[in-house]
Amino acid sequence: MQKEKFVIYGKEKLKGELEVAGAKNATFSVLAATILTKEDCIIDNIPLIEDVLRMIEILESMGAETEWINKRKIRINTKSIDPKKVDQRKVLRLRGSVLLFGALLARFSEVTLPKPGGCVIGVRPVDTHLNAFSDLGMEIKEREKEITIKRHKKEIKKTV
């Protein structure tokens, strides 16, 4: 992959700062990863878009403590998180919520969440994610409106 660059021709020397916008899909993974620790997580450069705010609301609905430090910086603590308290309506509205399964399974032996929803831009199944969990030795029960994944062993089967 070739890196992009700006080439500027002129007499004046350029200096200053440029703010790079955060990426929505990368932010989903980072937000889900906050579940992996019971310590405070500080996340900076959060894109202020509806889907990202919805993911934060899903974490809050499970008991995560959040505090906005400034406009695009947040503190999240998930030590008291309980996936049984999840606001199912919010999960149904966000396809990226499928990323919560992995982190939740690291802390809980069984997780049930509604099937992720999101925008209607065509069929986008979550089979890839479910197949990966199955390959790691987890039991998956897929019902019409929800998915349950069970981790039977403390240690997850490692495969390459």
Residue frames relative to the residue before (quaternion, step in Angstrom):
aa qw qx qy qz dx dy dz
M 1.0000 0.0000 0.0000 0.0000 0.00 0.00 0.00
Q 0.3129 -0.7652 0.5379 0.1649 3.54 -0.76 1.04
K 0.4266 -0.6961 0.5156 0.2601 3.56 -0.95 0.89
E 0.3997 -0.6879 0.5472 0.2600 3.52 -1.12 0.69
K 0.0322 -0.7978 0.6016 0.0229 3.56 -1.15 0.51
F 0.3561 -0.6836 0.5892 0.2423 3.50 -1.32 0.38
V 0.1010 -0.7602 0.6384 0.0660 3.56 -0.95 0.86
I 0.0465 -0.8071 0.5879 -0.0276 3.54 -0.64 1.16
Y 0.1567 -0.7798 0.6027 0.0641 3.53 -0.82 1.05
G 0.4199 0.6911 -0.5136 0.2868 3.56 -0.89 0.89
K 0.6195 -0.5772 0.3982 0.3528 3.53 -1.32 0.21
E 0.6919 0.5030 -0.2833 0.4337 3.57 1.03 -0.75
K 0.4126 -0.6840 0.5458 0.2531 3.54 -1.01 0.88
L 0.3201 -0.7580 0.5406 0.1754 3.56 -0.89 0.96
K 0.1214 0.7573 -0.6390 0.0597 3.52 -1.15 0.69
G 0.4355 0.6822 -0.5113 0.2890 3.55 -1.20 0.45
E 0.4851 -0.6496 0.5065 0.2936 3.50 -1.30 -0.27
L 0.1526 -0.7537 0.6339 0.0833 3.49 -1.24 0.58
E 0.2721 -0.7653 0.5599 0.1638 3.57 -0.74 1.00
V 0.2402 -0.7626 0.5885 0.1202 3.53 -0.83 1.05
A 0.4244 -0.7103 0.5018 0.2522 3.56 -0.79 1.01
G 0.5003 -0.6358 0.4988 0.3109 3.55 -1.11 0.72
A 0.4108 -0.7077 0.5231 0.2385 3.57 -1.17 0.56
K 0.5375 -0.6654 0.4215 0.3010 3.57 -0.82 1.05
N 0.7261 0.4501 -0.2709 0.4436 3.60 0.65 -1.05
A 0.6261 0.5083 -0.3398 0.4839 3.60 1.05 -0.64
T 0.6362 0.5376 -0.3262 0.4470 3.57 1.02 -0.77
F 0.5919 0.5644 -0.3696 0.4410 3.62 1.02 -0.71
S 0.6799 0.4915 -0.2890 0.4612 3.58 0.87 -0.96
V 0.6514 0.5068 -0.3125 0.4702 3.58 0.97 -0.83
L 0.6511 0.5059 -0.3192 0.4671 3.60 0.94 -0.83
A 0.6480 0.5005 -0.3199 0.4767 3.60 0.95 -0.82
A 0.6477 0.5449 -0.3187 0.4265 3.59 0.99 -0.79
T 0.5365 0.6186 -0.4193 0.3919 3.63 1.15 -0.36
I 0.5766 0.5943 -0.3664 0.4243 3.59 1.21 -0.44
L 0.6130 0.6029 -0.3353 0.3851 3.60 1.15 -0.55
T 0.7634 0.2606 -0.1649 0.5675 3.60 1.23 -0.25
K 0.3787 -0.6994 0.5533 0.2476 3.55 -1.23 0.47
E 0.5244 0.6222 -0.3963 0.4254 3.56 1.33 0.19
D 0.6238 -0.5096 0.4251 0.4129 3.56 -1.31 0.24
C 0.1293 -0.7504 0.6435 0.0778 3.55 -1.12 0.77
I 0.1591 -0.7633 0.6210 0.0802 3.57 -0.88 0.98
I 0.0514 -0.7975 0.6008 -0.0161 3.55 -0.68 1.14
D 0.1388 -0.8034 0.5787 0.0225 3.53 -0.75 1.14
N 0.8047 0.2949 -0.2238 0.4642 3.55 -1.30 0.42
I 0.2359 0.7873 -0.5280 0.2139 3.57 1.02 0.82
P 0.3889 -0.6965 0.5397 0.2692 3.61 -0.83 0.88
L 0.3183 -0.7698 0.5282 0.1645 3.56 -0.75 1.05
I 0.3265 0.7183 -0.5385 0.2958 3.52 0.37 1.30
E 0.7128 -0.5092 0.2900 0.3853 3.53 -1.22 0.62
D 0.6756 0.5072 -0.3150 0.4325 3.62 0.80 -0.90
V 0.6531 0.5002 -0.3157 0.4729 3.60 0.97 -0.81
L 0.6569 0.4975 -0.3102 0.4741 3.59 0.93 -0.86
R 0.6213 0.5370 -0.3305 0.4652 3.58 1.09 -0.70
M 0.6344 0.5179 -0.3305 0.4691 3.61 1.00 -0.79
I 0.6307 0.5134 -0.3263 0.4819 3.59 1.02 -0.78
E 0.6410 0.5198 -0.3184 0.4665 3.60 0.99 -0.80
I 0.6163 0.5315 -0.3464 0.4666 3.61 1.05 -0.70
L 0.6434 0.5054 -0.3189 0.4784 3.59 0.95 -0.85
E 0.6514 0.5148 -0.3105 0.4629 3.59 0.95 -0.89
S 0.6473 0.5335 -0.3291 0.4336 3.59 0.96 -0.80
M 0.6806 0.4549 -0.2836 0.4994 3.60 1.20 -0.48
G 0.6765 -0.5202 0.2826 0.4380 3.58 1.27 0.03
A 0.4121 0.6974 -0.4914 0.3199 3.60 1.19 0.17
E 0.3280 -0.7036 0.5934 0.2128 3.54 -1.11 0.76
T 0.0186 -0.8021 0.5969 -0.0055 3.57 -0.88 0.93
E 0.0022 0.7707 -0.6372 0.0046 3.52 -1.20 0.61
W 0.3179 -0.7312 0.5720 0.1928 3.55 -0.75 1.06
I 0.2941 -0.7671 0.5515 0.1447 3.57 -0.68 1.15
N 0.7400 -0.1413 0.0664 0.6543 3.53 1.16 -0.71
K 0.8190 -0.3099 0.1521 0.4583 3.57 -1.28 -0.04
R 0.8287 0.1545 -0.0606 0.5346 3.62 0.92 -0.80
K 0.6329 0.4915 -0.3253 0.5020 3.56 1.23 0.48
I 0.0265 -0.8233 0.5649 -0.0494 3.57 -0.77 1.07
R 0.2692 -0.7030 0.6318 0.1848 3.52 -1.27 0.60
I 0.0244 -0.7911 0.6110 -0.0162 3.59 -0.87 0.98
N 0.0135 -0.7673 0.6412 0.0010 3.55 -1.01 0.90
T 0.1384 -0.8295 0.5404 0.0269 3.57 -0.65 1.15
K 0.2741 0.8036 -0.5009 0.1681 3.62 1.18 0.38
S 0.7612 0.3575 -0.1955 0.5045 3.63 1.06 -0.67
I 0.3242 0.7886 -0.4742 0.2194 3.58 1.22 0.32
D 0.0283 -0.7742 0.6323 -0.0089 3.56 -1.11 0.82
P 0.3469 -0.7817 0.4756 0.2058 3.61 -0.32 1.20
K 0.5771 0.5912 -0.3837 0.4125 3.62 1.17 -0.38
K 0.6703 0.4975 -0.2886 0.4690 3.59 1.25 -0.38
V 0.3740 0.7692 -0.4660 0.2265 3.59 1.27 -0.07
D 0.4279 -0.6598 0.5564 0.2683 3.54 -1.12 0.77
Q 0.3220 -0.8043 0.4703 0.1679 3.54 -0.13 1.33
R 0.6054 0.5689 -0.3636 0.4215 3.60 1.04 -0.68
K 0.6627 0.5042 -0.3128 0.4569 3.57 1.00 -0.78
V 0.6276 0.5244 -0.3347 0.4681 3.60 1.03 -0.78
L 0.6407 0.5442 -0.3164 0.4396 3.57 1.00 -0.85
R 0.7180 0.4517 -0.2430 0.4705 3.58 1.17 -0.55
L 0.7554 0.3587 -0.1938 0.5130 3.60 1.25 -0.03
R 0.3665 -0.7582 0.5042 0.1914 3.56 -0.44 1.22
G 0.6458 0.5549 -0.3133 0.4206 3.60 1.01 -0.78
S 0.5005 0.6667 -0.4230 0.3551 3.58 1.24 -0.22
V 0.4942 0.6500 -0.4338 0.3809 3.61 1.21 -0.27
L 0.5992 0.5849 -0.3532 0.4171 3.60 1.16 -0.53
L 0.5584 0.6182 -0.3898 0.3925 3.60 1.21 -0.30
F 0.5451 0.6579 -0.3970 0.3353 3.59 1.08 -0.67
G 0.6918 0.5059 -0.2970 0.4211 3.59 0.70 -1.05
A 0.6946 0.4629 -0.2791 0.4747 3.57 0.83 -0.97
L 0.6498 0.5114 -0.3239 0.4597 3.60 0.96 -0.81
L 0.6628 0.5066 -0.3072 0.4579 3.60 1.00 -0.77
A 0.5738 0.5647 -0.3860 0.4504 3.59 1.19 -0.33
R 0.7559 0.3623 -0.1931 0.5099 3.60 1.17 -0.58
F 0.7788 0.2351 -0.1119 0.5706 3.58 1.13 -0.63
S 0.4741 -0.7047 0.4488 0.2779 3.58 -0.95 0.82
E 0.7853 0.1342 -0.0874 0.5980 3.59 1.22 -0.36
V 0.0202 -0.7910 0.6107 -0.0299 3.54 -0.94 0.95
T 0.0576 -0.7612 0.6456 0.0216 3.54 -0.98 0.96
L 0.0611 0.7757 -0.6240 0.0726 3.54 -0.83 1.06
P 0.5668 -0.5534 0.4617 0.3992 3.56 -1.19 0.43
K 0.5819 -0.5398 0.4509 0.4084 3.56 -1.19 0.45
P 0.4969 -0.6770 0.4475 0.3074 3.58 -0.79 0.98
G 0.2661 -0.7604 0.5758 0.1396 3.52 -1.06 0.81
G 0.1021 0.8084 -0.5794 0.0181 3.52 -0.85 -1.02
C 0.7659 -0.3531 0.2655 0.4672 3.50 -1.30 -0.32
V 0.4163 -0.6967 0.5276 0.2507 3.53 -1.20 0.52
I 0.2254 0.7687 -0.5675 0.1904 3.58 0.04 1.29
G 0.7585 -0.2900 0.1658 0.5595 3.51 1.18 0.58
V 0.6626 -0.5054 0.3768 0.4044 3.52 -1.32 0.21
R 0.0796 0.7694 -0.6276 0.0890 3.55 -0.80 1.07
P 0.1267 -0.8366 0.5288 0.0670 3.58 0.26 1.22
V 0.4280 -0.6853 0.5298 0.2580 3.54 -1.29 0.43
D 0.2491 0.8195 -0.4840 0.1791 3.58 1.27 0.36
T 0.6065 0.5667 -0.3626 0.4237 3.59 0.96 -0.77
H 0.6656 0.4908 -0.2912 0.4809 3.57 0.95 -0.90
L 0.6801 0.4969 -0.2927 0.4527 3.57 0.86 -0.97
N 0.6307 0.5266 -0.3300 0.4649 3.59 1.01 -0.76
A 0.6359 0.5240 -0.3308 0.4600 3.59 1.01 -0.77
F 0.6501 0.5000 -0.3205 0.4739 3.60 0.95 -0.81
S 0.6363 0.5246 -0.3194 0.4667 3.57 1.01 -0.81
D 0.6529 0.5170 -0.3045 0.4623 3.59 0.98 -0.86
L 0.6699 0.4756 -0.2874 0.4925 3.59 1.20 -0.52
G 0.6156 -0.6028 0.3248 0.3902 3.57 1.29 0.20
M 0.5041 0.6536 -0.4271 0.3691 3.58 1.19 0.35
E 0.4157 -0.6865 0.5436 0.2459 3.54 -1.22 0.61
I 0.1139 -0.8056 0.5811 0.0214 3.56 -0.83 1.03
K 0.0514 -0.7539 0.6546 0.0233 3.54 -1.00 0.95
E 0.0834 -0.7970 0.5982 0.0045 3.51 -0.57 1.22
R 0.0879 -0.7818 0.6170 0.0199 3.54 -0.73 1.13
E 0.7613 -0.3837 0.2522 0.4579 3.54 -1.29 0.06
K 0.8390 0.1914 -0.0664 0.5049 3.59 0.83 -0.97
E 0.7995 0.2250 -0.1272 0.5423 3.61 1.20 -0.14
I 0.2652 -0.7289 0.6114 0.1567 3.50 -1.36 0.36
T 0.0944 -0.7637 0.6367 0.0497 3.56 -1.00 0.92
I 0.0534 -0.7744 0.6303 0.0129 3.54 -0.93 0.95
K 0.1305 -0.7932 0.5935 0.0382 3.57 -0.90 1.04
R 0.1967 -0.7308 0.6451 0.1058 3.49 -1.08 0.89
H 0.2611 -0.8228 0.4889 0.1255 3.58 -0.35 1.24
K 0.7585 0.3101 -0.1763 0.5454 3.57 1.04 -0.67
K 0.5873 -0.5555 0.4439 0.3866 3.53 -1.21 0.46
E 0.7374 0.3445 -0.1883 0.5496 3.55 1.01 -0.88
I 0.3469 -0.7241 0.5579 0.2099 3.57 -0.94 0.88
K 0.5332 -0.6256 0.4688 0.3233 3.56 -1.00 0.89
K 0.2476 -0.7760 0.5656 0.1287 3.56 -0.80 1.01
T 0.0519 0.7871 -0.6122 0.0553 3.55 -0.84 1.00
V 0.2509 -0.7462 0.5930 0.1690 3.53 -1.21 0.44
